Amino acid sequence: MVLWLGICVLLTMLSLGQGNFTSGPFNLTLYRQMPALHYLDDYDLCLDRPFGRYCLVYVEILPNASSALWHQIDEVSRDSKHRFRHDRVFRGVCLETCQQTLNGFSDSSEFGEEDILDKELRSYYARVHRRTADAEERLLHEELVNNCLNLEFSEKFSLSVRSLIEYCVPADKPLELDGLDLTFYGLLVCILLLTLCSSVHDYRLSKKKAESTENFFREALNGRRQQLLTSFSVFRNYYRLTQPHDSDFSRDISFFDGFRVIGVFVVILGHTLMVFMTVPIENPEYYEQFLFRYFRLLPSLVALILFNGTLLVRIQNGPFWRHMTEGERVFCRTNWWKNVFFVTNHMLEDSCSHQTWYLGADMQLFELFLIVIVITKKHPKLTKAFYIILLTLALAVPAILTYVLELDAIYHLRPETYRYLYFRHSDTFYQMYPPFYTNLGGYLAGFLCGHLYLEQRSNKAVLRGLLKYELAMWLLVMATLGVLFSGYIFIRHDFGKPSLWLALYAGLHKNLWLLICAGFVFLMCCKVGGVAYDFCTLPVFRPLARISFQSFLWHIVILRIVAGYFRQPVYISSFYLLCNVLSVFMLTQFVAAVVALLLEYPLGEVLRCLMEPGKGQEESQSEIQMRRAQSAV
């Protein structure tokens, strides 16, 4: 699997570097004649004035049959599979500058006001931007902004527009604190105080113990009271995080440490590409020219929801900041229950922390397969029947959904899909990725790998170094490349739907990936893989793997903070994106480690103490046993 992940990264980087997979001839000169997707007045200069107002505005360019430029815009926008819609643009408008411009223009009344066509987007902005002043700002300034933008587009492009103010930022009115803000800050202060007091107490205990050694913080303390008092100790939780594997089984599967870290990196890579489609971009043609885009969980999840609903919006500012964060603030306050009850994967609309759909699907599959285990343990004769049914469903469900709902054979992230920070016109994603029933094959493959591993281990067979198994690893690499490149035709072209052969390919494609991954996992369990196996078992991956769940939860927050910093459209290049991926990855690891040390591991230790109240010292182990959070990647 590590080879597959590495190949995916390599191919993605190569595609970023080349950027030539176009759907047709590309003329940069003609492309640059069109209105820019994003143009922003100076944000800081505008709000430096006493009563400055800065508005982010969504703009629709109106059709003009007599304009050659309009026909060019329309032609490019029609190719929504590979290009942004260039008849939909954003403008950052300083109201004072806008008013001064109109004052110098004798007749602004000629610019009529028309309602925007995109009713879905208007409805979305109404649900997201509902602070007290938002509706008033739109009512007061929408006509002024519309006239100003029509004057600009008329003079520069001989085109007219209709506009919608997404929000306005006043220079003299910061966001006020409310009850939820104060609650989160209070909890944050309590956690920090608990950590400080618990760490000081643990340090004092180490000094009182005459025979204290450097291993004191690794040793289990006497009695439940002392264990609870030191549960938030940074010293003790640090050793829990870095403790070596302590059993044969954990050492056998230590390669998963590398898998998890590489998996987090690949997730951050993909999400960086996705989120950077939402920021103001100076050269959108960069994206348009390539086609390869391929009771322990809850406290951390609640912490993420509280953070997004309170502190996130206050960390940064800028013309696009509310555009990047307001949805998280509003939906984490109103629709938090979707995340807490792990149903986000079936209710993604208006949900916060979109990436947590994975947790919902994982939880539902865990419960389903737990039922399967219970039944098959009581009735072993039903085991084969259950596995056959699950295998049939794993193949049939994606194929049937693709045919009946007329979906694409494979999911492809189009430029417009996440441009407005929620998934639009993406039925293939909604129907094929988040639901648990489309992901049955993953859990089933995991079960089969487990059976094969246990059988191989009981036989004490040694597979490492045997030519046929090493060859099998390289055959899996070739199979990975074949499946990866087989999807190119579906990204490059559109096909009529419904189509039986598209449906069959969809069912096979999704499950072939799972079989390939299962093959990598089984061979790695048997220590096959040479340098790749040695790389994945490096000690450096051990602590990073243990915080991979936190990395998965928090990396989108880091991405929003990084992307929301921009004051002006940015010029995207492969090197620039790679630098952002690496910086986001490193920042994410830091934040994940802090959350793990201050929240996940302390609460895990408290839960362990409360669940095992009757155990005395003689039953406790001499070394602290690692109880890792379930990985989400």
C-alpha positions in Angstrom: 0.0 0.0 0.0 2.9 2.4 0.7 4.1 1.8 -2.8 0.6 2.7 -4.1 0.5 5.8 -2.0 4.0 6.8 -3.0 3.0 6.3 -6.7 -0.1 8.4 -6.2 2.0 11.2 -4.8 4.6 10.9 -7.5 2.0 10.9 -10.3 0.2 13.8 -8.8 3.4 15.8 -8.5 4.3 14.9 -12.1 0.8 16.1 -13.2 1.3 19.3 -11.3 4.6 19.8 -12.9 3.4 19.2 -16.4 0.0 20.8 -16.4 -0.7 19.9 -20.1 -3.6 17.5 -19.9 -6.0 19.8 -21.6 -9.3 19.0 -23.3 -8.3 21.1 -26.3 -5.9 23.7 -27.6 -5.1 26.5 -25.0 -4.5 30.1 -25.9 -3.2 32.0 -22.9 -3.5 35.4 -24.7 -7.2 34.9 -25.3 -7.6 33.4 -21.9 -6.2 36.5 -20.2 -8.6 38.8 -22.1 -11.5 37.4 -20.0 -12.3 39.1 -16.7 -10.3 37.7 -13.8 -12.0 35.1 -11.6 -10.9 37.2 -8.6 -10.1 40.8 -8.3 -9.8 42.4 -4.8 -9.4 46.0 -3.7 -6.8 46.6 -1.1 -8.4 45.1 2.1 -6.1 46.7 4.7 -6.0 50.2 3.1 -9.8 50.2 2.9 -10.4 49.2 6.5 -7.7 51.7 7.7 -10.3 54.4 7.2 -12.5 55.3 10.1 -15.8 54.2 8.6 -14.4 51.8 5.9 -16.5 49.0 4.5 -15.1 46.1 2.5 -17.6 43.8 0.7 -16.9 40.4 -1.0 -19.3 40.2 -4.0 -20.4 37.3 -6.2 -20.8 38.5 -9.8 -22.6 37.0 -12.7 -21.7 38.3 -16.2 -24.8 38.8 -18.3 -25.0 37.3 -21.8 -24.3 39.6 -24.7 -24.8 38.0 -28.2 -23.0 40.9 -29.9 -19.8 40.5 -27.9 -17.0 38.3 -29.1 -15.5 38.3 -25.6 -18.8 37.0 -24.2 -18.9 34.1 -26.7 -15.3 33.2 -25.6 -16.3 33.3 -21.9 -19.4 31.2 -22.6 -17.4 28.6 -24.6 -14.9 28.2 -21.8 -17.6 28.0 -19.1 -19.5 25.3 -20.9 -16.6 22.9 -20.3 -17.5 22.5 -16.6 -15.8 19.2 -16.4 -12.3 20.7 -16.8 -12.7 24.5 -16.3 -14.0 27.1 -14.0 -17.1 29.0 -14.9 -15.7 32.3 -16.1 -19.1 33.9 -16.2 -19.1 33.6 -12.4 -16.5 35.8 -10.7 -15.7 37.4 -7.3 -14.9 41.0 -6.5 -13.6 42.5 -3.3 -15.1 46.0 -3.3 -14.1 48.9 -1.0 -17.3 50.9 -0.7 -15.6 54.3 -0.2 -13.6 53.8 -3.4 -16.7 52.6 -5.2 -18.6 55.7 -4.1 -15.8 58.0 -5.3 -15.8 56.2 -8.7 -19.5 56.7 -9.1 -19.4 60.3 -8.0 -17.1 61.0 -11.0 -19.5 59.3 -13.4 -22.5 61.5 -14.3 -25.1 58.8 -15.0 -25.1 55.6 -13.0 -28.8 55.1 -13.2 -28.5 53.4 -16.5 -27.3 50.3 -14.8 -30.3 48.2 -13.9 -30.5 45.8 -11.0 -31.4 42.2 -11.8 -31.7 39.2 -9.5 -28.9 36.6 -9.8 -29.6 33.4 -11.6 -27.9 31.1 -9.1 -30.7 30.7 -6.5 -28.9 27.8 -4.8 -25.9 30.1 -4.0 -28.1 32.9 -2.8 -29.9 30.5 -0.5 -26.5 29.1 0.8 -25.2 32.6 1.6 -28.4 33.5 3.4 -27.9 30.4 5.6 -24.2 31.1 6.2 -24.0 34.9 6.5 -26.8 35.6 9.0 -25.1 37.9 11.5 -27.4 40.8 12.5 -25.7 43.3 10.2 -25.4 41.1 7.1 -28.9 41.6 5.8 -28.8 45.3 6.5 -25.4 45.7 4.7 -26.9 43.9 1.6 -30.0 46.1 1.6 -28.0 49.3 2.1 -25.1 48.7 -0.4 -26.2 46.2 -3.0 -27.4 48.9 -5.5 -24.3 50.9 -5.0 -22.0 47.9 -5.5 -24.0 46.7 -8.5 -23.7 50.1 -10.2 -20.0 50.3 -9.5 -19.3 46.8 -10.9 -21.4 47.5 -14.0 -19.4 50.6 -14.6 -16.2 48.7 -14.3 -17.3 45.8 -16.6 -18.8 48.2 -19.1 -15.6 50.3 -19.4 -13.2 47.4 -19.4 -15.1 44.6 -21.3 -18.3 46.2 -22.7 -20.3 43.8 -20.6 -22.9 44.1 -17.9 -23.3 42.1 -14.7 -25.6 41.3 -11.8 -24.2 41.0 -8.3 -24.8 39.7 -4.8 -23.0 40.9 -1.7 -21.8 37.8 0.2 -20.8 39.9 3.2 -19.3 43.2 4.2 -16.6 43.8 6.8 -16.9 47.1 8.8 -13.7 48.7 10.2 -15.4 49.7 13.4 -17.4 46.7 14.5 -15.5 43.5 15.7 -17.4 40.3 16.3 -18.8 40.2 19.8 -18.4 37.3 22.2 -21.5 35.1 23.0 -22.2 32.3 25.4 -20.7 29.6 23.2 -17.5 31.5 22.8 -17.2 32.0 26.5 -17.9 28.3 27.1 -15.2 27.2 24.8 -12.6 29.6 26.2 -13.6 28.4 29.7 -13.1 24.8 28.7 -9.7 25.7 27.1 -8.5 27.4 30.3 -9.7 24.4 32.4 -7.7 22.0 30.2 -4.6 24.1 30.4 -4.9 24.4 34.2 -5.5 20.7 34.5 -2.4 20.0 32.4 -0.3 22.4 34.4 -1.4 21.1 37.8 -1.2 17.4 36.8 2.3 17.9 35.3 3.5 19.7 38.4 2.1 17.0 40.7 3.7 14.3 38.6 7.0 16.1 38.6 6.9 16.5 42.4 6.1 12.8 42.8 9.2 11.9 40.7 11.3 14.0 43.0 9.9 12.5 46.2 10.7 9.0 45.1 14.2 8.3 46.3 14.9 5.6 43.7 13.4 7.7 41.0 14.9 7.0 37.6 14.4 8.4 34.1 11.8 5.7 33.7 9.5 7.1 36.4 7.0 8.6 34.0 6.7 5.2 32.2 5.8 3.3 35.4 2.2 2.8 36.5 1.4 4.6 39.8 -0.1 3.1 42.9 -3.9 3.5 43.3 -6.6 5.0 41.2 -6.4 8.4 42.9 -2.8 9.0 41.8 -3.5 7.7 38.3 -6.4 10.2 37.9 -4.3 13.1 39.3 -1.5 12.4 36.8 -3.8 11.6 33.8 -3.2 15.1 32.3 0.6 15.0 33.0 2.5 16.1 29.8 5.5 14.0 30.9 3.5 10.8 31.2 1.4 11.3 28.1 4.5 12.1 26.1 5.9 8.6 27.0 2.6 7.1 26.0 2.9 8.7 22.7 6.5 7.6 22.0 6.5 4.2 23.7 7.9 1.4 21.5 5.7 -1.5 20.4 5.5 -4.1 23.2 4.1 -7.3 21.6 4.8 -9.5 18.7 1.5 -8.7 17.0 2.0 -4.9 17.3 5.5 -5.3 15.9 4.2 -7.4 13.0 1.8 -4.6 11.9 4.2 -1.7 12.7 4.4 -0.9 9.0 0.9 0.6 9.5 2.8 3.5 11.2 4.3 4.4 7.9 0.9 3.8 6.1 -0.9 6.2 8.4 1.6 9.0 8.1 1.8 8.7 4.3 -2.0 8.4 4.2 -2.3 11.7 6.2 0.2 13.3 3.8 -1.8 12.2 0.7 -5.1 13.4 2.3 -3.5 16.8 3.0 -2.1 16.9 -0.6 -5.5 16.2 -2.1 -7.4 18.6 0.2 -4.8 21.3 -0.4 -5.5 21.1 -4.1 -9.2 21.2 -3.4 -9.1 24.1 -0.9 -6.8 26.1 -3.1 -9.5 26.0 -5.8 -11.6 28.2 -3.4 -9.1 30.9 -2.8 -8.5 33.9 -5.0 -6.3 32.7 -7.8 -4.4 34.8 -10.3 -3.8 32.0 -12.8 -6.8 29.6 -12.7 -5.6 28.1 -16.0 -3.1 26.2 -13.9 -5.8 24.0 -12.5 -7.8 23.8 -15.7 -4.8 22.3 -17.6 -4.4 18.9 -15.6 -6.8 16.0 -15.1 -5.2 13.8 -12.4 -6.8 14.5 -9.0 -7.3 11.5 -7.9 -16.3 7.1 24.0 -12.4 8.1 22.3 -13.3 9.8 19.1 -16.0 12.0 20.5 -14.0 14.4 22.8 -11.6 15.3 19.9 -14.6 15.7 17.5 -16.4 17.9 20.0 -13.3 20.0 20.5 -13.0 20.5 16.7 -16.7 21.5 16.5 -16.3 24.0 19.4 -13.1 25.4 17.9 -14.7 25.9 14.4 -17.8 27.4 16.0 -16.0 29.9 18.2 -12.2 30.6 17.9 -11.6 29.9 14.2 -13.3 33.0 12.8 -11.1 35.2 15.1 -7.7 33.8 14.2 -7.3 35.6 10.8 -8.9 38.4 8.8 -8.9 39.4 5.2 -11.2 39.9 2.2 -11.8 36.1 1.9 -11.7 35.2 5.6 -15.4 35.0 6.3 -15.9 33.3 2.9 -13.5 30.6 4.2 -14.8 30.2 7.8 -18.3 31.5 8.2 -19.9 28.3 7.0 -17.9 26.4 9.7 -18.9 28.8 12.4 -22.6 28.7 11.6 -23.0 25.0 10.8 -20.9 23.9 13.8 -23.2 25.9 16.0 -26.5 24.7 14.5 -25.8 21.2 13.0 -23.2 19.9 15.4 -25.5 16.9 16.1 -24.7 15.5 12.7 -21.1 15.0 13.7 -21.8 13.9 17.3 -24.2 11.2 16.2 -21.9 10.1 13.3 -24.5 10.7 10.6 -22.7 13.4 8.6 -21.9 11.0 5.8 -25.7 10.8 4.9 -26.4 14.5 5.7 -23.5 16.5 4.3 -25.6 19.5 3.3 -24.9 22.4 5.7 -22.6 20.3 7.9 -19.4 21.4 9.6 -16.1 19.8 9.1 -16.9 18.0 5.9 -13.9 15.6 6.3 -15.7 13.9 9.2 -18.1 12.1 6.9 -15.4 9.4 7.0 -16.0 8.9 10.7 -19.7 8.4 10.2 -19.2 5.8 7.5 -16.5 4.1 9.6 -18.7 4.0 12.7 -21.7 2.5 10.7 -19.5 -0.1 9.1 -17.9 -1.0 12.4 -21.4 -1.6 13.9 -22.5 -3.6 10.9 -19.5 -5.9 11.0 -19.7 -6.2 14.7 -23.2 -7.7 14.2 -21.7 -10.0 11.5 -19.0 -11.2 13.9 -21.5 -11.9 16.7 -23.8 -13.9 14.4 -21.0 -15.9 12.7 -19.4 -16.8 16.1 -22.7 -18.2 17.3 -23.5 -19.8 14.0 -20.2 -20.7 12.3 -21.9 -22.4 9.4 -23.3 -19.0 8.3 -19.8 -17.4 7.9 -19.3 -18.3 4.2 -22.9 -17.2 3.3 -22.4 -13.9 5.0 -19.1 -13.3 3.3 -20.6 -14.2 -0.1 -23.5 -11.8 0.5 -21.2 -9.0 1.5 -18.9 -9.6 -1.4 -21.8 -9.5 -3.8 -23.1 -6.3 -2.3 -19.7 -4.7 -2.4 -19.6 -5.3 -6.2 -23.2 -4.7 -7.0 -24.1 -1.6 -4.9 -21.7 0.8 -6.7 -22.6 -0.6 -10.1 -26.4 -0.4 -9.5 -26.2 3.2 -8.1 -24.0 4.3 -11.1 -26.6 2.9 -13.5 -29.8 3.9 -11.8 -28.7 7.4 -10.8 -26.7 8.0 -14.0 -23.5 8.8 -12.2 -19.9 9.1 -13.6 -17.9 5.8 -13.7 -15.3 7.4 -11.4 -15.4 10.5 -9.2 -13.5 13.5 -10.7 -13.1 16.8 -8.8 -14.1 19.5 -11.3 -12.9 23.1 -10.9 -16.4 24.3 -9.9 -17.1 21.4 -7.5 -15.8 23.0 -4.3 -15.2 26.5 -5.4 -17.8 27.9 -3.0 -16.7 25.8 -0.1 -19.4 23.2 -0.4 -19.9 20.4 -2.9 -22.0 21.5 -5.8 -23.3 19.5 -8.8 -21.4 16.4 -7.5 -23.9 13.6 -7.4 -21.1 11.0 -8.0 -19.4 12.1 -4.8 -22.5 12.3 -2.6 -23.8 8.9 -3.8 -20.6 6.9 -4.0 -18.2 8.2 -1.3 -19.8 9.0 2.0 -22.6 6.3 2.4 -21.5 3.2 4.4 -23.1 0.8 1.9 -20.8 1.9 -0.9 -17.8 1.1 1.2 -18.6 -2.4 2.3 -15.6 -3.8 0.3 -13.1 -2.0 2.5 -14.1 -3.6 5.7 -14.6 -7.0 4.0 -11.1 -6.8 2.6 -9.8 -6.0 6.0 -11.5 -9.1 7.4 -10.1 -11.3 4.8 -6.6 -9.9 5.4 -7.0 -10.6 9.1 -7.9 -14.3 8.4 -5.0 -14.8 6.0 -2.6 -13.1 8.4 -3.7 -15.3 11.4 -3.5 -18.4 9.3 0.0 -17.6 8.0 1.1 -16.7 11.6 -0.2 -19.9 13.0 1.7 -21.9 10.4 4.9 -19.8 11.2 5.6 -19.5 7.6 8.3 -17.1 6.5 7.5 -15.3 3.3 10.1 -12.5 3.3 12.8 -13.1 0.7 10.8 -15.7 -1.3 10.9 -14.7 -5.0 7.2 -15.3 -5.7 6.0 -13.1 -2.9 8.5 -10.3 -3.7 7.4 -10.6 -7.3 3.7 -10.4 -6.2 4.5 -7.1 -4.6 5.8 -5.6 -7.9 2.8 -7.1 -9.7 0.5 -5.2 -7.3 2.5 -2.0 -8.2 1.8 -2.7 -11.9 -1.9 -3.4 -11.1 -2.0 0.0 -9.3 -0.7 1.8 -12.4 -3.2 0.0 -14.6 -6.2 0.8 -12.5 -5.0 4.4 -12.1 -4.5 5.1 -15.8 -7.7 3.2 -16.7 -9.7 6.1 -15.3 -8.1 8.6 -17.6 -10.6 8.0 -20.4 -13.5 8.8 -18.1 -11.9 12.1 -16.9 -11.0 13.0 -20.5 -14.4 12.3 -22.1 -18.1 12.3 -21.3 -20.3 9.3 -22.1 -24.0 8.8 -22.4 -25.8 7.6 -19.3 -27.3 5.3 -18.1 -24.7 2.9 -19.5 -24.4 -0.8 -18.4 -20.6 -0.9 -19.1 -20.0 2.3 -17.2 -21.9 0.8 -14.2 -19.8 -2.5 -14.4 -16.6 -0.5 -14.5 -17.6 1.6 -11.5 -18.3 -1.5 -9.4 -15.0 -3.2 -10.5 -12.9 0.0 -10.2 -13.9 0.7 -6.6 -13.2 -2.9 -5.5 -10.1 -3.4 -7.5 -8.5 -0.6 -5.4 -9.5 -2.4 -2.3 -8.1 -5.8 -3.4 -4.8 -4.1 -4.4 -4.6 -2.4 -1.0 -5.5 -5.7 0.8 -2.7 -7.4 -1.1 -0.2 -4.8 0.0 -1.4 -5.1 3.6 -1.1 -8.9 3.7 2.3 -8.9 2.1 3.5 -6.2 4.5 2.1 -8.2 7.5 4.4 -11.0 6.3 7.3 -8.5 6.1 7.5 -8.7 2.3 8.4 -5.5 0.5 12.2 -5.0 1.1 13.1 -1.3 1.3 9.4 -0.2 1.4 8.8 -2.4 4.4 11.9 -1.1 6.2 10.9 2.5 5.4 7.3 2.1 6.8 8.6 0.6 10.1 11.0 3.4 10.8 10.7 4.6 14.4 10.0 8.2 13.4 6.6 7.1 12.1 5.5 5.7 15.4 4.5 8.9 17.3 3.2 10.5 14.0 1.0 7.4 13.4 -0.4 7.7 16.9 -1.6 11.2 16.3 -2.9 10.5 12.8 -6.5 10.7 13.9 -6.0 14.2 15.3 -4.1 15.1 12.0 -7.1 13.9 10.1 -9.5 16.0 12.2 -7.5 19.2 12.3 -5.8 19.5 8.9 -8.7 21.3 7.3 -8.6 23.9 10.0 -4.9 24.5 9.2 -5.7 24.7 5.5 -8.4 27.3 6.1 -6.1 29.4 8.2 -3.4 29.2 5.6 -5.7 29.8 2.6 -7.6 32.6 4.4 -4.5 34.7 4.8 -4.4 35.9 1.2 -5.2 39.6 0.6 -4.8 39.4 -3.2 -5.1 36.6 -5.8 -2.1 34.3 -5.7 -0.1 32.9 -8.6 -0.2 29.1 -8.3 2.8 27.0 -9.3 3.8 23.4 -8.6 6.6 24.5 -6.2 4.2 26.9 -4.4 1.6 24.2 -3.9 4.3 21.7 -2.7 5.6 24.2 -0.2 2.0 24.7 1.1 1.4 21.0 1.3 4.6 20.5 3.4 3.9 23.5 5.6 0.3 22.4 6.2 1.6 18.9 7.0 4.1 20.1 9.5 1.7 22.5 11.2 -0.9 19.8 11.3 1.5 17.4 13.1 2.2 20.1 15.7 -1.4 20.8 16.3 -2.3 17.1 16.4 0.5 16.4 18.9 -0.7 19.2 21.2 -4.4 18.1 21.1 -3.3 14.5 21.7 -1.2 15.4 24.7 -3.7 17.9 26.2 -7.0 16.1 25.4 -7.0 12.7 23.8 -4.5 10.9 26.0 -5.5 12.5 29.3 -9.2 11.7 28.8 -8.3 8.2 27.6 -6.4 7.7 30.9 -9.3 9.1 32.9 -11.7 6.8 31.1 -9.4 3.8 31.8 -9.2 4.6 35.5 -13.0 5.0 35.8 -13.7 1.8 33.8 -11.2 -0.3 36.0 -11.8 0.9 39.5 -11.3 -2.4 41.2 -7.7 -3.1 40.0 -5.0 -2.9 42.5 -1.3 -2.4 42.0 -0.7 -6.1 41.8 -2.9 -6.3 38.7 -1.5 -3.2 37.0 1.4 -3.6 34.7 4.8 -2.2 35.4 4.8 -0.2 32.3 2.0 2.2 31.0 0.1 0.4 28.2 -0.5 2.4 25.1 -4.2 2.8 24.2 -4.2 4.5 20.9 -7.1 6.4 19.4 -8.6 4.7 16.4 -7.0 5.9 13.2 -9.3 7.8 10.9 -7.1 7.5 7.8 
